[in-house]
Protein backbone atom coordinates (compact mmCIF):
# COMPACT_ATOMS: atom_id res chain seq x y z
CA UNK A 1 0.00 0.00 0.00
CA UNK A 2 2.85 2.34 0.72
CA UNK A 3 4.16 1.75 -2.75
CA UNK A 4 0.78 2.61 -4.24
CA UNK A 5 0.59 5.89 -2.29
CA UNK A 6 4.16 6.64 -3.32
CA UNK A 7 3.36 6.01 -6.99
CA UNK A 8 0.18 8.09 -6.77
CA UNK A 9 2.18 10.97 -5.20
CA UNK A 10 4.81 10.71 -7.95
CA UNK A 11 2.05 10.73 -10.59
CA UNK A 12 0.45 13.83 -8.98
CA UNK A 13 3.79 15.66 -8.85
CA UNK A 14 4.66 14.61 -12.40
CA UNK A 15 1.25 15.73 -13.66
CA UNK A 16 1.52 19.08 -11.84
CA UNK A 17 5.08 19.56 -13.11
CA UNK A 18 4.00 18.69 -16.65
CA UNK A 19 1.19 21.23 -16.47
CA UNK A 20 3.57 23.93 -15.16
CA UNK A 21 6.17 23.15 -17.85
CA UNK A 22 3.48 23.12 -20.56
CA UNK A 23 2.04 26.42 -19.39
CA UNK A 24 5.48 28.05 -19.23
CA UNK A 25 6.33 26.68 -22.67
CA UNK A 26 3.06 27.96 -24.11
CA UNK A 27 3.58 31.44 -22.60
CA UNK A 28 7.16 31.63 -23.83
CA UNK A 29 6.46 30.50 -27.39
CA UNK A 30 3.37 32.68 -27.81
CA UNK A 31 5.37 35.75 -26.75
CA UNK A 32 8.40 34.66 -28.77
CA UNK A 33 6.38 34.13 -31.94
CA UNK A 34 4.69 37.52 -31.44
CA UNK A 35 8.08 39.23 -31.09
CA UNK A 36 9.48 37.27 -34.00
CA UNK A 37 6.54 38.39 -36.14
CA UNK A 38 7.05 42.03 -35.10
CA UNK A 39 10.74 41.72 -35.89
CA UNK A 40 9.96 40.38 -39.36
CA UNK A 41 7.52 43.26 -39.94
CA UNK A 42 10.16 45.78 -38.90
CA UNK A 43 12.74 44.14 -41.16
CA UNK A 44 10.33 44.33 -44.12
CA UNK A 45 9.59 47.99 -43.40
CA UNK A 46 13.29 48.73 -43.22
CA UNK A 47 13.92 46.93 -46.51
CA UNK A 48 10.98 48.74 -48.09
CA UNK A 49 12.27 52.10 -46.84
CA UNK A 50 15.68 51.33 -48.36
CA UNK A 51 14.00 50.71 -51.71
CA UNK A 52 11.67 53.71 -51.54
CA UNK A 53 14.21 56.29 -50.35
CA UNK A 54 15.96 56.58 -53.74
CA UNK A 55 12.56 56.93 -55.42
CA UNK A 56 11.55 59.68 -52.97
CA UNK A 57 14.82 61.52 -53.54
CA UNK A 58 14.37 61.24 -57.29
CA UNK A 59 10.78 62.50 -57.01
CA UNK A 60 11.83 65.59 -55.05
CA UNK A 61 14.61 66.13 -57.58
CA UNK A 62 12.06 65.96 -60.40
CA UNK A 63 9.83 68.51 -58.63
CA UNK A 64 12.73 70.95 -58.34
CA UNK A 65 13.57 70.36 -61.99
CA UNK A 66 9.93 70.90 -62.95
CA UNK A 67 9.90 74.15 -60.99
CA UNK A 68 12.98 75.35 -62.81
CA UNK A 69 11.66 74.28 -66.21
CA UNK A 70 8.40 76.25 -65.80
CA UNK A 71 10.18 79.31 -64.38
CA UNK A 72 9.26 81.96 -66.97
CA UNK A 73 12.83 83.17 -67.41
CA UNK A 74 13.83 79.64 -68.47
CA UNK A 75 10.61 78.81 -70.29
CA UNK A 76 10.48 81.99 -72.38
CA UNK A 77 14.06 81.66 -73.53
CA UNK A 78 13.79 77.94 -74.25
CA UNK A 79 10.58 78.21 -76.29
CA UNK A 80 11.03 81.58 -77.97
CA UNK A 81 10.87 81.45 -81.71
CA UNK A 82 10.94 84.44 -84.00
CA UNK A 83 7.83 85.03 -86.03
CA UNK A 84 5.37 83.86 -83.37
CA UNK A 85 2.62 86.21 -82.31
CA UNK A 86 1.67 86.54 -78.64
CA UNK A 87 -1.34 84.20 -78.86
CA UNK A 88 0.68 81.43 -80.51
CA UNK A 89 3.47 81.88 -78.01
CA UNK A 90 0.97 81.71 -75.15
CA UNK A 91 -0.39 78.42 -76.47
CA UNK A 92 3.11 77.05 -76.82
CA UNK A 93 4.06 78.08 -73.28
CA UNK A 94 0.89 76.67 -71.71
CA UNK A 95 1.23 73.42 -73.67
CA UNK A 96 4.83 73.04 -72.52
CA UNK A 97 3.87 73.62 -68.88
CA UNK A 98 1.07 71.07 -69.09
CA UNK A 99 3.31 68.53 -70.82
CA UNK A 100 5.98 68.98 -68.14
CA UNK A 101 3.35 68.57 -65.44
CA UNK A 102 1.92 65.42 -67.02
CA UNK A 103 5.44 64.03 -67.36
CA UNK A 104 5.92 64.44 -63.60
CA UNK A 105 2.42 63.59 -62.35
CA UNK A 106 3.45 60.18 -60.98
CA UNK A 107 6.00 61.80 -58.67
CA UNK A 108 3.14 62.61 -56.30
CA UNK A 109 3.29 58.98 -55.16
CA UNK A 110 6.65 59.59 -53.48
CA UNK A 111 6.36 63.15 -52.16
CA UNK A 112 4.23 64.68 -49.45
CA UNK A 113 0.83 66.12 -50.27
CA UNK A 114 2.16 69.54 -49.26
CA UNK A 115 5.05 69.34 -51.74
CA UNK A 116 2.77 68.20 -54.53
CA UNK A 117 0.31 70.95 -53.70
CA UNK A 118 3.09 73.55 -53.93
CA UNK A 119 4.04 72.32 -57.40
CA UNK A 120 0.45 72.18 -58.62
CA UNK A 121 -0.26 75.68 -57.32
CA UNK A 122 2.91 76.99 -58.95
CA UNK A 123 1.90 75.43 -62.27
CA UNK A 124 -1.59 76.93 -62.07
CA UNK A 125 -0.21 80.35 -61.12
CA UNK A 126 2.29 80.27 -63.99
CA UNK A 127 -0.42 79.39 -66.51
CA UNK A 128 -2.62 82.16 -65.08
CA UNK A 129 0.28 84.64 -65.31
CA UNK A 130 0.83 83.80 -68.98
CA UNK A 131 -2.89 83.93 -69.81
CA UNK A 132 -3.38 87.25 -67.99
CA UNK A 133 -0.33 88.76 -69.67
CA UNK A 134 -1.76 87.80 -73.06
CA UNK A 135 -5.15 89.32 -72.26
CA UNK A 136 -3.56 92.72 -71.74
CA UNK A 137 -1.89 92.72 -75.15
CA UNK A 138 -3.33 93.84 -78.48
CA UNK A 139 -4.11 91.17 -81.07
CA UNK A 140 -1.10 92.25 -83.14
CA UNK A 141 1.37 91.69 -80.28
CA UNK A 142 4.40 89.52 -80.87
CA UNK A 143 5.99 86.86 -78.69
CA UNK A 144 8.63 89.30 -77.47
CA UNK A 145 5.86 91.64 -76.23
CA UNK A 146 4.35 88.81 -74.21
CA UNK A 147 7.76 87.94 -72.81
CA UNK A 148 8.31 91.55 -71.82
CA UNK A 149 4.98 91.76 -69.98
CA UNK A 150 5.68 88.51 -68.12
CA UNK A 151 9.19 89.64 -67.13
CA UNK A 152 7.80 93.00 -65.95
CA UNK A 153 5.20 91.26 -63.82
CA UNK A 154 7.77 88.94 -62.24
CA UNK A 155 10.12 91.86 -61.57
CA UNK A 156 7.34 93.63 -59.70
CA UNK A 157 6.89 90.72 -57.29
CA UNK A 158 8.47 91.10 -53.89
CA UNK A 159 9.43 87.42 -53.61
CA UNK A 160 10.36 85.01 -56.37
CA UNK A 161 7.61 82.34 -56.22
CA UNK A 162 9.83 79.80 -57.98
CA UNK A 163 12.64 80.17 -55.45
CA UNK A 164 10.08 80.03 -52.63
CA UNK A 165 8.69 76.81 -54.10
CA UNK A 166 12.15 75.26 -54.37
CA UNK A 167 12.89 76.19 -50.75
CA UNK A 168 9.59 74.69 -49.62
CA UNK A 169 10.24 71.48 -51.55
CA UNK A 170 13.72 71.22 -50.06
CA UNK A 171 12.38 71.77 -46.57
CA UNK A 172 9.79 69.04 -47.15
CA UNK A 173 12.65 66.70 -47.92
CA UNK A 174 14.41 67.74 -44.77
CA UNK A 175 17.31 69.68 -46.23
Secondary structure, 3 states (H helix, E strand, C coil): CHHHHHHHHHHHHHHHHHHHHHHHHHHHHHHHHHHHHHHHHHHHHHHHHHHHHHHHHHHHHHHHHHHHHHCHHHHHHHHCCCCCEHHHHHHHHHHHHHHHHHHHHHHHHCCCHHHHHHHHHHHHHHHHHHHHHHHCCCCCCEHHHHHHHHHHHHHHCCCCHHHHHHHHHHHHHCC
